[in-house]
């Protein structure tokens, strides 16, 4: 999740394209799942902090995967990342605006 949050402000400023952002979102969840399996866990939350992380991981994979599959657009990714950066991004991420998010060069997800 950290990798997606780390590049989120750049995406919202227009420095990172939507394809890269969505791929990073999906990769972050896949990395989490791989780490869980490597540690012999099944992904079930071990405590309340981990339980609060589950909906975030679900949002990352759903939004990022939906964009990559052409089911949503860069604005949708921007809305998700605005929320996540605002919640987890720390003081440097405050004030970022989804309205400044870049549009993908492709037509994937265009509605």
Backbone as XML, in Angstrom:
<?xml version="1.0"?>
<chain id="A" units="angstrom">
  <residue number="1" name="UNK">
    <atom name="N" x="0.821" y="-1.185" z="0.000"/>
    <atom name="CA" x="0.000" y="0.000" z="0.000"/>
    <atom name="C" x="0.865" y="1.247" z="0.000"/>
  </residue>
  <residue number="2" name="UNK">
    <atom name="N" x="2.011" y="1.164" z="0.663"/>
    <atom name="CA" x="2.888" y="2.326" z="0.772"/>
    <atom name="C" x="3.333" y="2.863" z="-0.567"/>
  </residue>
  <residue number="3" name="UNK">
    <atom name="N" x="3.574" y="1.965" z="-1.530"/>
    <atom name="CA" x="4.030" y="2.432" z="-2.841"/>
    <atom name="C" x="2.953" y="3.248" z="-3.546"/>
  </residue>
  <residue number="4" name="UNK">
    <atom name="N" x="1.708" y="2.832" z="-3.412"/>
    <atom name="CA" x="0.606" y="3.583" z="-4.035"/>
    <atom name="C" x="0.431" y="4.938" z="-3.365"/>
  </residue>
  <residue number="5" name="UNK">
    <atom name="N" x="0.516" y="4.958" z="-2.045"/>
    <atom name="CA" x="0.384" y="6.226" z="-1.320"/>
    <atom name="C" x="1.565" y="7.134" z="-1.643"/>
  </residue>
  <residue number="6" name="UNK">
    <atom name="N" x="2.746" y="6.550" z="-1.798"/>
    <atom name="CA" x="3.947" y="7.349" z="-2.071"/>
    <atom name="C" x="3.864" y="8.099" z="-3.396"/>
  </residue>
  <residue number="7" name="UNK">
    <atom name="N" x="3.330" y="7.453" z="-4.446"/>
    <atom name="CA" x="3.261" y="8.152" z="-5.733"/>
    <atom name="C" x="1.938" y="8.877" z="-5.932"/>
  </residue>
  <residue number="8" name="UNK">
    <atom name="N" x="0.998" y="8.678" z="-5.008"/>
    <atom name="CA" x="-0.310" y="9.328" z="-5.118"/>
    <atom name="C" x="-0.243" y="10.831" z="-5.286"/>
  </residue>
  <residue number="9" name="UNK">
    <atom name="N" x="0.529" y="11.544" z="-4.454"/>
    <atom name="CA" x="0.600" y="13.000" z="-4.639"/>
    <atom name="C" x="1.125" y="13.395" z="-6.019"/>
  </residue>
  <residue number="10" name="UNK">
    <atom name="N" x="2.103" y="12.662" z="-6.531"/>
    <atom name="CA" x="2.613" y="12.941" z="-7.877"/>
    <atom name="C" x="1.549" y="12.724" z="-8.938"/>
  </residue>
  <residue number="11" name="UNK">
    <atom name="N" x="0.759" y="11.677" z="-8.779"/>
    <atom name="CA" x="-0.357" y="11.428" z="-9.694"/>
    <atom name="C" x="-1.353" y="12.578" z="-9.642"/>
  </residue>
  <residue number="12" name="UNK">
    <atom name="N" x="-1.692" y="13.001" z="-8.439"/>
    <atom name="CA" x="-2.679" y="14.076" z="-8.293"/>
    <atom name="C" x="-2.165" y="15.414" z="-8.810"/>
  </residue>
  <residue number="13" name="UNK">
    <atom name="N" x="-0.847" y="15.595" z="-8.835"/>
    <atom name="CA" x="-0.245" y="16.819" z="-9.403"/>
    <atom name="C" x="-0.094" y="16.725" z="-10.917"/>
  </residue>
  <residue number="14" name="UNK">
    <atom name="N" x="-0.221" y="15.520" z="-11.475"/>
    <atom name="CA" x="-0.041" y="15.341" z="-12.909"/>
    <atom name="C" x="1.343" y="14.864" z="-13.299"/>
  </residue>
  <residue number="15" name="UNK">
    <atom name="N" x="2.166" y="14.506" z="-12.315"/>
    <atom name="CA" x="3.523" y="14.033" z="-12.593"/>
    <atom name="C" x="3.573" y="12.549" z="-12.936"/>
  </residue>
  <residue number="16" name="UNK">
    <atom name="N" x="2.533" y="11.805" z="-12.594"/>
    <atom name="CA" x="2.447" y="10.360" z="-12.824"/>
    <atom name="C" x="1.167" y="10.099" z="-13.606"/>
  </residue>
  <residue number="17" name="UNK">
    <atom name="N" x="1.253" y="9.283" z="-14.658"/>
    <atom name="CA" x="0.061" y="9.024" z="-15.467"/>
    <atom name="C" x="-0.852" y="7.989" z="-14.799"/>
  </residue>
  <residue number="18" name="UNK">
    <atom name="N" x="-2.091" y="7.935" z="-15.242"/>
    <atom name="CA" x="-3.097" y="7.054" z="-14.643"/>
    <atom name="C" x="-2.748" y="5.584" z="-14.810"/>
  </residue>
  <residue number="19" name="UNK">
    <atom name="N" x="-2.151" y="5.204" z="-15.931"/>
    <atom name="CA" x="-1.763" y="3.807" z="-16.124"/>
    <atom name="C" x="-0.752" y="3.377" z="-15.066"/>
  </residue>
  <residue number="20" name="UNK">
    <atom name="N" x="0.247" y="4.214" z="-14.810"/>
    <atom name="CA" x="1.254" y="3.907" z="-13.797"/>
    <atom name="C" x="0.626" y="3.866" z="-12.417"/>
  </residue>
  <residue number="21" name="UNK">
    <atom name="N" x="-0.259" y="4.808" z="-12.128"/>
    <atom name="CA" x="-0.910" y="4.843" z="-10.820"/>
    <atom name="C" x="-1.715" y="3.576" z="-10.607"/>
  </residue>
  <residue number="22" name="UNK">
    <atom name="N" x="-2.530" y="3.200" z="-11.574"/>
    <atom name="CA" x="-3.379" y="2.014" z="-11.435"/>
    <atom name="C" x="-2.537" y="0.743" z="-11.308"/>
  </residue>
  <residue number="23" name="UNK">
    <atom name="N" x="-1.491" y="0.642" z="-12.082"/>
    <atom name="CA" x="-0.608" y="-0.519" z="-11.990"/>
    <atom name="C" x="0.040" y="-0.589" z="-10.612"/>
  </residue>
  <residue number="24" name="UNK">
    <atom name="N" x="0.443" y="0.546" z="-10.077"/>
    <atom name="CA" x="1.046" y="0.590" z="-8.744"/>
    <atom name="C" x="0.036" y="0.179" z="-7.682"/>
  </residue>
  <residue number="25" name="UNK">
    <atom name="N" x="-1.209" y="0.580" z="-7.839"/>
    <atom name="CA" x="-2.266" y="0.204" z="-6.900"/>
    <atom name="C" x="-2.422" y="-1.316" z="-6.857"/>
  </residue>
  <residue number="26" name="UNK">
    <atom name="N" x="-2.512" y="-1.926" z="-8.026"/>
    <atom name="CA" x="-2.670" y="-3.377" z="-8.119"/>
    <atom name="C" x="-1.419" y="-4.078" z="-7.593"/>
  </residue>
  <residue number="27" name="UNK">
    <atom name="N" x="-0.251" y="-3.590" z="-7.981"/>
    <atom name="CA" x="1.002" y="-4.189" z="-7.524"/>
    <atom name="C" x="1.135" y="-4.133" z="-6.002"/>
  </residue>
  <residue number="28" name="UNK">
    <atom name="N" x="0.672" y="-3.055" z="-5.390"/>
    <atom name="CA" x="0.757" y="-2.911" z="-3.931"/>
    <atom name="C" x="-0.051" y="-4.002" z="-3.230"/>
  </residue>
  <residue number="29" name="UNK">
    <atom name="N" x="-1.228" y="-4.281" z="-3.742"/>
    <atom name="CA" x="-2.056" y="-5.326" z="-3.144"/>
    <atom name="C" x="-1.442" y="-6.696" z="-3.389"/>
  </residue>
  <residue number="30" name="UNK">
    <atom name="N" x="-0.954" y="-6.929" z="-4.593"/>
    <atom name="CA" x="-0.327" y="-8.209" z="-4.886"/>
    <atom name="C" x="0.914" y="-8.436" z="-4.017"/>
  </residue>
  <residue number="31" name="UNK">
    <atom name="N" x="1.675" y="-7.385" z="-3.755"/>
    <atom name="CA" x="2.848" y="-7.489" z="-2.884"/>
    <atom name="C" x="2.426" y="-7.824" z="-1.455"/>
  </residue>
  <residue number="32" name="UNK">
    <atom name="N" x="1.343" y="-7.205" z="-0.981"/>
    <atom name="CA" x="0.832" y="-7.493" z="0.358"/>
    <atom name="C" x="0.433" y="-8.965" z="0.459"/>
  </residue>
  <residue number="33" name="UNK">
    <atom name="N" x="-0.302" y="-9.455" z="-0.515"/>
    <atom name="CA" x="-0.750" y="-10.845" z="-0.512"/>
    <atom name="C" x="0.452" y="-11.790" z="-0.562"/>
  </residue>
  <residue number="34" name="UNK">
    <atom name="N" x="1.439" y="-11.474" z="-1.392"/>
    <atom name="CA" x="2.631" y="-12.317" z="-1.491"/>
    <atom name="C" x="3.397" y="-12.352" z="-0.171"/>
  </residue>
  <residue number="35" name="UNK">
    <atom name="N" x="3.492" y="-11.206" z="0.499"/>
    <atom name="CA" x="4.181" y="-11.157" z="1.790"/>
    <atom name="C" x="3.426" y="-11.970" z="2.838"/>
  </residue>
  <residue number="36" name="UNK">
    <atom name="N" x="2.115" y="-11.876" z="2.816"/>
    <atom name="CA" x="1.304" y="-12.667" z="3.745"/>
    <atom name="C" x="1.555" y="-14.160" z="3.530"/>
  </residue>
  <residue number="37" name="UNK">
    <atom name="N" x="1.528" y="-14.596" z="2.281"/>
    <atom name="CA" x="1.747" y="-16.008" z="1.974"/>
    <atom name="C" x="3.156" y="-16.443" z="2.356"/>
  </residue>
  <residue number="38" name="UNK">
    <atom name="N" x="4.137" y="-15.589" z="2.092"/>
    <atom name="CA" x="5.524" y="-15.917" z="2.430"/>
    <atom name="C" x="5.708" y="-16.081" z="3.932"/>
  </residue>
  <residue number="39" name="UNK">
    <atom name="N" x="4.909" y="-15.350" z="4.713"/>
    <atom name="CA" x="4.972" y="-15.450" z="6.168"/>
    <atom name="C" x="4.073" y="-16.561" z="6.713"/>
  </residue>
  <residue number="40" name="UNK">
    <atom name="N" x="3.461" y="-17.332" z="5.813"/>
    <atom name="CA" x="2.611" y="-18.437" z="6.236"/>
    <atom name="C" x="1.228" y="-18.018" z="6.705"/>
  </residue>
  <residue number="41" name="UNK">
    <atom name="N" x="0.829" y="-16.791" z="6.392"/>
    <atom name="CA" x="-0.493" y="-16.310" z="6.784"/>
    <atom name="C" x="-1.445" y="-16.377" z="5.594"/>
  </residue>
  <residue number="42" name="UNK">
    <atom name="N" x="-2.715" y="-16.323" z="5.915"/>
    <atom name="CA" x="-3.733" y="-16.412" z="4.864"/>
    <atom name="C" x="-4.361" y="-15.067" z="4.517"/>
  </residue>
  <residue number="43" name="UNK">
    <atom name="N" x="-3.829" y="-13.975" z="5.085"/>
    <atom name="CA" x="-4.361" y="-12.651" z="4.802"/>
    <atom name="C" x="-5.403" y="-12.198" z="5.783"/>
  </residue>
  <residue number="44" name="UNK">
    <atom name="N" x="-5.814" y="-13.075" z="6.698"/>
    <atom name="CA" x="-6.782" y="-12.681" z="7.722"/>
    <atom name="C" x="-6.136" y="-11.659" z="8.651"/>
  </residue>
  <residue number="45" name="UNK">
    <atom name="N" x="-6.852" y="-10.601" z="8.976"/>
    <atom name="CA" x="-6.294" y="-9.572" z="9.855"/>
    <atom name="C" x="-5.915" y="-10.145" z="11.221"/>
  </residue>
  <residue number="46" name="UNK">
    <atom name="N" x="-4.743" y="-9.759" z="11.710"/>
    <atom name="CA" x="-4.264" y="-10.235" z="12.999"/>
    <atom name="C" x="-4.702" y="-9.343" z="14.158"/>
  </residue>
  <residue number="47" name="UNK">
    <atom name="N" x="-5.036" y="-8.083" z="13.863"/>
    <atom name="CA" x="-5.447" y="-7.145" z="14.907"/>
    <atom name="C" x="-6.346" y="-6.077" z="14.291"/>
  </residue>
  <residue number="48" name="UNK">
    <atom name="N" x="-6.764" y="-5.126" z="15.112"/>
    <atom name="CA" x="-7.704" y="-4.114" z="14.626"/>
    <atom name="C" x="-7.078" y="-3.204" z="13.564"/>
  </residue>
  <residue number="49" name="UNK">
    <atom name="N" x="-5.780" y="-2.922" z="13.667"/>
    <atom name="CA" x="-5.124" y="-2.112" z="12.638"/>
    <atom name="C" x="-5.139" y="-2.830" z="11.297"/>
  </residue>
  <residue number="50" name="UNK">
    <atom name="N" x="-4.844" y="-4.111" z="11.324"/>
    <atom name="CA" x="-4.870" y="-4.900" z="10.087"/>
    <atom name="C" x="-6.287" y="-4.994" z="9.535"/>
  </residue>
  <residue number="51" name="UNK">
    <atom name="N" x="-7.260" y="-5.088" z="10.411"/>
    <atom name="CA" x="-8.653" y="-5.159" z="9.957"/>
    <atom name="C" x="-9.062" y="-3.877" z="9.241"/>
  </residue>
  <residue number="52" name="UNK">
    <atom name="N" x="-8.572" y="-2.726" z="9.725"/>
    <atom name="CA" x="-8.877" y="-1.451" z="9.061"/>
    <atom name="C" x="-8.185" y="-1.329" z="7.706"/>
  </residue>
  <residue number="53" name="UNK">
    <atom name="N" x="-7.126" y="-2.084" z="7.503"/>
    <atom name="CA" x="-6.396" y="-2.059" z="6.241"/>
    <atom name="C" x="-7.128" y="-2.812" z="5.128"/>
  </residue>
  <residue number="54" name="UNK">
    <atom name="N" x="-7.930" y="-3.798" z="5.475"/>
    <atom name="CA" x="-8.586" y="-4.642" z="4.475"/>
    <atom name="C" x="-9.436" y="-3.852" z="3.481"/>
  </residue>
  <residue number="55" name="UNK">
    <atom name="N" x="-10.296" y="-2.923" z="3.916"/>
    <atom name="CA" x="-11.078" y="-2.167" z="2.935"/>
    <atom name="C" x="-10.205" y="-1.293" z="2.032"/>
  </residue>
  <residue number="56" name="UNK">
    <atom name="N" x="-9.085" y="-0.832" z="2.548"/>
    <atom name="CA" x="-8.170" y="-0.022" z="1.743"/>
    <atom name="C" x="-7.554" y="-0.885" z="0.646"/>
  </residue>
  <residue number="57" name="UNK">
    <atom name="N" x="-7.104" y="-2.068" z="1.010"/>
    <atom name="CA" x="-6.547" y="-2.982" z="0.014"/>
    <atom name="C" x="-7.592" y="-3.344" z="-1.031"/>
  </residue>
  <residue number="58" name="UNK">
    <atom name="N" x="-8.810" y="-3.562" z="-0.579"/>
    <atom name="CA" x="-9.889" y="-3.877" z="-1.513"/>
    <atom name="C" x="-10.140" y="-2.712" z="-2.477"/>
  </residue>
  <residue number="59" name="UNK">
    <atom name="N" x="-10.119" y="-1.500" z="-1.958"/>
    <atom name="CA" x="-10.328" y="-0.322" z="-2.811"/>
    <atom name="C" x="-9.198" y="-0.183" z="-3.831"/>
  </residue>
  <residue number="60" name="UNK">
    <atom name="N" x="-7.971" y="-0.410" z="-3.386"/>
    <atom name="CA" x="-6.827" y="-0.316" z="-4.303"/>
    <atom name="C" x="-6.951" y="-1.314" z="-5.446"/>
  </residue>
  <residue number="61" name="UNK">
    <atom name="N" x="-7.261" y="-2.562" z="-5.136"/>
    <atom name="CA" x="-7.326" y="-3.584" z="-6.181"/>
    <atom name="C" x="-8.554" y="-3.384" z="-7.069"/>
  </residue>
  <residue number="62" name="UNK">
    <atom name="N" x="-9.658" y="-2.969" z="-6.481"/>
    <atom name="CA" x="-10.876" y="-2.766" z="-7.265"/>
    <atom name="C" x="-10.733" y="-1.577" z="-8.202"/>
  </residue>
  <residue number="63" name="UNK">
    <atom name="N" x="-10.261" y="-0.476" z="-7.669"/>
    <atom name="CA" x="-10.129" y="0.734" z="-8.482"/>
    <atom name="C" x="-9.018" y="0.581" z="-9.517"/>
  </residue>
  <residue number="64" name="UNK">
    <atom name="N" x="-7.840" y="0.179" z="-9.065"/>
    <atom name="CA" x="-6.721" y="0.020" z="-10.003"/>
    <atom name="C" x="-7.010" y="-1.027" z="-11.060"/>
  </residue>
  <residue number="65" name="UNK">
    <atom name="N" x="-7.552" y="-2.158" z="-10.627"/>
    <atom name="CA" x="-7.891" y="-3.218" z="-11.572"/>
    <atom name="C" x="-9.004" y="-2.815" z="-12.513"/>
  </residue>
  <residue number="66" name="UNK">
    <atom name="N" x="-9.987" y="-2.091" z="-11.997"/>
    <atom name="CA" x="-11.085" y="-1.613" z="-12.843"/>
    <atom name="C" x="-10.597" y="-0.665" z="-13.923"/>
  </residue>
  <residue number="67" name="UNK">
    <atom name="N" x="-9.677" y="0.217" z="-13.549"/>
    <atom name="CA" x="-9.105" y="1.134" z="-14.543"/>
    <atom name="C" x="-8.347" y="0.345" z="-15.611"/>
  </residue>
  <residue number="68" name="UNK">
    <atom name="N" x="-7.494" y="-0.569" z="-15.177"/>
    <atom name="CA" x="-6.687" y="-1.339" z="-16.127"/>
    <atom name="C" x="-7.544" y="-2.214" z="-17.043"/>
  </residue>
  <residue number="69" name="UNK">
    <atom name="N" x="-8.709" y="-2.624" z="-16.551"/>
    <atom name="CA" x="-9.627" y="-3.435" z="-17.355"/>
    <atom name="C" x="-10.561" y="-2.580" z="-18.202"/>
  </residue>
  <residue number="70" name="UNK">
    <atom name="N" x="-10.443" y="-1.257" z="-18.103"/>
    <atom name="CA" x="-11.267" y="-0.372" z="-18.912"/>
    <atom name="C" x="-12.665" y="-0.146" z="-18.368"/>
  </residue>
  <residue number="71" name="UNK">
    <atom name="N" x="-12.886" y="-0.427" z="-17.090"/>
    <atom name="CA" x="-14.220" y="-0.247" z="-16.506"/>
    <atom name="C" x="-14.403" y="1.097" z="-15.822"/>
  </residue>
  <residue number="72" name="UNK">
    <atom name="N" x="-13.329" y="1.854" z="-15.656"/>
    <atom name="CA" x="-13.451" y="3.200" z="-15.103"/>
    <atom name="C" x="-12.356" y="4.064" z="-15.716"/>
  </residue>
  <residue number="73" name="UNK">
    <atom name="N" x="-12.340" y="5.334" z="-15.352"/>
    <atom name="CA" x="-11.404" y="6.254" z="-15.988"/>
    <atom name="C" x="-10.435" y="6.866" z="-14.980"/>
  </residue>
  <residue number="74" name="UNK">
    <atom name="N" x="-9.558" y="7.725" z="-15.467"/>
    <atom name="CA" x="-8.539" y="8.357" z="-14.620"/>
    <atom name="C" x="-9.161" y="9.205" z="-13.522"/>
  </residue>
  <residue number="75" name="UNK">
    <atom name="N" x="-10.326" y="9.783" z="-13.777"/>
    <atom name="CA" x="-10.995" y="10.578" z="-12.743"/>
    <atom name="C" x="-11.399" y="9.706" z="-11.555"/>
  </residue>
  <residue number="76" name="UNK">
    <atom name="N" x="-11.809" y="8.486" z="-11.832"/>
    <atom name="CA" x="-12.163" y="7.552" z="-10.767"/>
    <atom name="C" x="-10.924" y="7.216" z="-9.927"/>
  </residue>
  <residue number="77" name="UNK">
    <atom name="N" x="-9.816" y="6.946" z="-10.595"/>
    <atom name="CA" x="-8.560" y="6.670" z="-9.892"/>
    <atom name="C" x="-8.175" y="7.887" z="-9.048"/>
  </residue>
  <residue number="78" name="UNK">
    <atom name="N" x="-8.353" y="9.075" z="-9.593"/>
    <atom name="CA" x="-8.012" y="10.302" z="-8.867"/>
    <atom name="C" x="-8.872" y="10.466" z="-7.612"/>
  </residue>
  <residue number="79" name="UNK">
    <atom name="N" x="-10.150" y="10.150" z="-7.719"/>
    <atom name="CA" x="-11.014" y="10.255" z="-6.534"/>
    <atom name="C" x="-10.550" y="9.295" z="-5.441"/>
  </residue>
  <residue number="80" name="UNK">
    <atom name="N" x="-10.234" y="8.079" z="-5.833"/>
    <atom name="CA" x="-9.759" y="7.097" z="-4.854"/>
    <atom name="C" x="-8.451" y="7.548" z="-4.231"/>
  </residue>
  <residue number="81" name="UNK">
    <atom name="N" x="-7.518" y="7.985" z="-5.045"/>
    <atom name="CA" x="-6.217" y="8.373" z="-4.509"/>
    <atom name="C" x="-6.301" y="9.657" z="-3.686"/>
  </residue>
  <residue number="82" name="UNK">
    <atom name="N" x="-7.216" y="10.554" z="-4.019"/>
    <atom name="CA" x="-7.407" y="11.749" z="-3.200"/>
    <atom name="C" x="-7.801" y="11.337" z="-1.785"/>
  </residue>
  <residue number="83" name="UNK">
    <atom name="N" x="-8.730" y="10.402" z="-1.677"/>
    <atom name="CA" x="-9.166" y="9.916" z="-0.362"/>
    <atom name="C" x="-8.018" y="9.218" z="0.370"/>
  </residue>
  <residue number="84" name="UNK">
    <atom name="N" x="-7.317" y="8.328" z="-0.315"/>
    <atom name="CA" x="-6.267" y="7.555" z="0.350"/>
    <atom name="C" x="-5.060" y="8.406" z="0.716"/>
  </residue>
  <residue number="85" name="UNK">
    <atom name="N" x="-4.672" y="9.309" z="-0.158"/>
    <atom name="CA" x="-3.549" y="10.201" z="0.161"/>
    <atom name="C" x="-3.939" y="11.107" z="1.321"/>
  </residue>
  <residue number="86" name="UNK">
    <atom name="N" x="-5.175" y="11.593" z="1.316"/>
    <atom name="CA" x="-5.635" y="12.431" z="2.420"/>
    <atom name="C" x="-5.633" y="11.688" z="3.749"/>
  </residue>
  <residue number="87" name="UNK">
    <atom name="N" x="-5.981" y="10.410" z="3.706"/>
    <atom name="CA" x="-6.049" y="9.617" z="4.934"/>
    <atom name="C" x="-4.687" y="9.111" z="5.387"/>
  </residue>
  <residue number="88" name="UNK">
    <atom name="N" x="-3.843" y="8.685" z="4.450"/>
    <atom name="CA" x="-2.589" y="8.023" z="4.798"/>
    <atom name="C" x="-1.338" y="8.762" z="4.351"/>
  </residue>
  <residue number="89" name="UNK">
    <atom name="N" x="-1.496" y="9.829" z="3.571"/>
    <atom name="CA" x="-0.343" y="10.457" z="2.942"/>
    <atom name="C" x="0.450" y="11.422" z="3.780"/>
  </residue>
  <residue number="90" name="UNK">
    <atom name="N" x="-0.034" y="11.809" z="4.926"/>
    <atom name="CA" x="0.718" y="12.699" z="5.791"/>
    <atom name="C" x="0.591" y="14.147" z="5.377"/>
  </residue>
  <residue number="91" name="UNK">
    <atom name="N" x="1.290" y="15.033" z="6.087"/>
    <atom name="CA" x="1.133" y="16.477" z="5.885"/>
    <atom name="C" x="1.593" y="16.969" z="4.514"/>
  </residue>
  <residue number="92" name="UNK">
    <atom name="N" x="2.555" y="16.315" z="3.887"/>
    <atom name="CA" x="3.019" y="16.756" z="2.575"/>
    <atom name="C" x="1.981" y="16.552" z="1.484"/>
  </residue>
  <residue number="93" name="UNK">
    <atom name="N" x="1.018" y="15.680" z="1.739"/>
    <atom name="CA" x="0.013" y="15.361" z="0.727"/>
    <atom name="C" x="-1.231" y="16.229" z="0.843"/>
  </residue>
  <residue number="94" name="UNK">
    <atom name="N" x="-1.351" y="17.014" z="1.882"/>
    <atom name="CA" x="-2.549" y="17.815" z="2.067"/>
    <atom name="C" x="-2.680" y="18.851" z="0.952"/>
  </residue>
  <residue number="95" name="UNK">
    <atom name="N" x="-3.902" y="19.081" z="0.555"/>
    <atom name="CA" x="-4.177" y="20.100" z="-0.449"/>
    <atom name="C" x="-4.097" y="19.613" z="-1.882"/>
  </residue>
  <residue number="96" name="UNK">
    <atom name="N" x="-3.788" y="18.331" z="-2.087"/>
    <atom name="CA" x="-3.783" y="17.809" z="-3.451"/>
    <atom name="C" x="-5.209" y="17.763" z="-3.954"/>
  </residue>
  <residue number="97" name="UNK">
    <atom name="N" x="-5.392" y="17.936" z="-5.237"/>
    <atom name="CA" x="-6.738" y="17.997" z="-5.789"/>
    <atom name="C" x="-6.918" y="16.997" z="-6.912"/>
  </residue>
  <residue number="98" name="UNK">
    <atom name="N" x="-7.996" y="16.244" z="-6.849"/>
    <atom name="CA" x="-8.304" y="15.292" z="-7.912"/>
    <atom name="C" x="-8.558" y="16.005" z="-9.227"/>
  </residue>
  <residue number="99" name="UNK">
    <atom name="N" x="-8.936" y="17.251" z="-9.178"/>
    <atom name="CA" x="-9.212" y="17.975" z="-10.416"/>
    <atom name="C" x="-7.942" y="18.201" z="-11.221"/>
  </residue>
  <residue number="100" name="UNK">
    <atom name="N" x="-6.788" y="18.048" z="-10.603"/>
    <atom name="CA" x="-5.527" y="18.219" z="-11.312"/>
    <atom name="C" x="-4.949" y="16.897" z="-11.785"/>
  </residue>
  <residue number="101" name="UNK">
    <atom name="N" x="-5.646" y="15.801" z="-11.559"/>
    <atom name="CA" x="-5.137" y="14.500" z="-11.942"/>
    <atom name="C" x="-5.043" y="14.402" z="-13.452"/>
  </residue>
  <residue number="102" name="UNK">
    <atom name="N" x="-4.013" y="13.705" z="-13.934"/>
    <atom name="CA" x="-3.826" y="13.565" z="-15.376"/>
    <atom name="C" x="-4.818" y="12.592" z="-15.983"/>
  </residue>
  <residue number="103" name="UNK">
    <atom name="N" x="-5.072" y="12.801" z="-17.219"/>
    <atom name="CA" x="-5.855" y="11.844" z="-17.969"/>
    <atom name="C" x="-4.904" y="10.874" z="-18.643"/>
  </residue>
  <residue number="104" name="UNK">
    <atom name="N" x="-5.313" y="9.648" z="-18.761"/>
    <atom name="CA" x="-4.498" y="8.646" z="-19.429"/>
    <atom name="C" x="-4.424" y="8.972" z="-20.906"/>
  </residue>
  <residue number="105" name="UNK">
    <atom name="N" x="-3.338" y="8.582" z="-21.516"/>
    <atom name="CA" x="-3.200" y="8.759" z="-22.951"/>
    <atom name="C" x="-4.045" y="7.778" z="-23.734"/>
  </residue>
  <residue number="106" name="UNK">
    <atom name="N" x="-4.502" y="6.715" z="-23.069"/>
    <atom name="CA" x="-5.297" y="5.718" z="-23.767"/>
    <atom name="C" x="-6.775" y="6.018" z="-23.598"/>
  </residue>
  <residue number="107" name="UNK">
    <atom name="N" x="-7.584" y="5.288" z="-24.317"/>
    <atom name="CA" x="-9.032" y="5.441" z="-24.214"/>
    <atom name="C" x="-9.624" y="4.405" z="-23.268"/>
  </residue>
  <residue number="108" name="UNK">
    <atom name="N" x="-8.772" y="3.605" z="-22.593"/>
    <atom name="CA" x="-9.277" y="2.591" z="-21.682"/>
    <atom name="C" x="-10.101" y="3.246" z="-20.600"/>
  </residue>
  <residue number="109" name="UNK">
    <atom name="N" x="-11.270" y="2.714" z="-20.391"/>
    <atom name="CA" x="-12.124" y="3.188" z="-19.322"/>
    <atom name="C" x="-12.930" y="4.428" z="-19.659"/>
  </residue>
  <residue number="110" name="UNK">
    <atom name="N" x="-12.791" y="4.941" z="-20.829"/>
    <atom name="CA" x="-13.554" y="6.141" z="-21.184"/>
    <atom name="C" x="-15.026" y="5.789" z="-21.247"/>
  </residue>
  <residue number="111" name="UNK">
    <atom name="N" x="-15.813" y="6.582" z="-20.597"/>
    <atom name="CA" x="-17.255" y="6.302" z="-20.595"/>
    <atom name="C" x="-17.996" y="7.271" z="-21.466"/>
  </residue>
</chain>
